[in-house]
Amino acid sequence: MVAKKDQLQQLLDALVENDREMLIFCIKQYYPGTFSENELWSIALEPKVQLRERIKQIILIEINAIKSGTIS
């Protein structure tokens, strides 16, 4: 299992590289149940700006959870 810190790092790397496939993979792999299959297909077709914003929101939620001690 990949540590939460490593998951966040992969998301950040994919975000910086603008790697759409990796972003979708990370969402599907590390955040199952966050989005339905239909939502994932919609996300895959979103303009990159919207996709980046969605990933930023996920990252901020994770960072806040780590800071508050909810997850490690």
C-alpha positions as CSV (number, residue, x, y, z in Angstrom):
1,M,0.0,0.0,0.0
2,V,1.2,3.5,-0.9
3,A,1.6,5.9,2.0
4,K,-0.7,8.9,2.0
5,K,2.3,11.2,1.6
6,D,3.4,9.3,-1.5
7,Q,-0.1,9.5,-2.9
8,L,-0.1,13.2,-2.5
9,Q,3.3,13.5,-4.1
10,Q,2.2,11.5,-7.1
11,L,-0.9,13.8,-7.4
12,L,1.4,16.9,-7.2
13,D,3.8,15.5,-9.8
14,A,1.0,14.7,-12.2
15,L,-0.4,18.1,-11.6
16,V,2.9,19.9,-12.3
17,E,3.5,17.8,-15.4
18,N,-0.1,18.3,-16.6
19,D,-0.4,14.5,-17.0
20,R,-4.1,13.9,-17.4
21,E,-3.9,10.1,-17.5
22,M,-1.8,10.0,-14.2
23,L,-4.2,12.4,-12.5
24,I,-7.2,10.2,-13.4
25,F,-5.2,7.1,-12.3
26,C,-4.4,8.7,-9.0
27,I,-8.0,9.7,-8.3
28,K,-9.3,6.3,-9.2
29,Q,-6.5,4.4,-7.4
30,Y,-6.1,6.4,-4.2
31,Y,-9.6,7.9,-3.8
32,P,-12.0,5.1,-4.7
33,G,-15.6,6.0,-4.2
34,T,-14.9,9.8,-4.5
35,F,-16.3,9.8,-8.0
36,S,-18.6,7.4,-9.9
37,E,-17.4,5.9,-13.2
38,N,-19.5,8.4,-15.1
39,E,-17.9,11.3,-13.1
40,L,-14.5,9.9,-13.9
41,W,-15.3,9.9,-17.6
42,S,-16.5,13.4,-17.3
43,I,-13.4,14.4,-15.4
44,A,-11.2,12.8,-18.1
45,L,-12.9,15.0,-20.7
46,E,-12.7,18.2,-18.7
47,P,-10.5,21.0,-19.8
48,K,-7.1,20.9,-18.0
49,V,-7.8,24.0,-16.0
50,Q,-10.9,22.5,-14.4
51,L,-9.1,19.2,-13.9
52,R,-6.2,21.0,-12.2
53,E,-8.7,22.8,-9.9
54,R,-10.4,19.6,-8.9
55,I,-7.1,18.0,-8.1
56,K,-6.0,21.1,-6.1
57,Q,-9.2,20.7,-4.0
58,I,-8.4,17.1,-3.3
59,I,-4.9,18.0,-2.3
60,L,-6.0,20.8,0.0
61,I,-8.5,18.4,1.7
62,E,-5.7,15.9,2.2
63,I,-3.2,18.4,3.5
64,N,-5.8,19.8,6.0
65,A,-6.6,16.3,7.2
66,I,-2.9,15.6,7.7
67,K,-2.5,18.9,9.6
68,S,-5.4,18.2,11.9
69,G,-4.2,14.7,12.6
70,T,-7.1,12.9,11.0
71,I,-4.8,10.9,8.7
72,S,-1.1,10.3,8.7
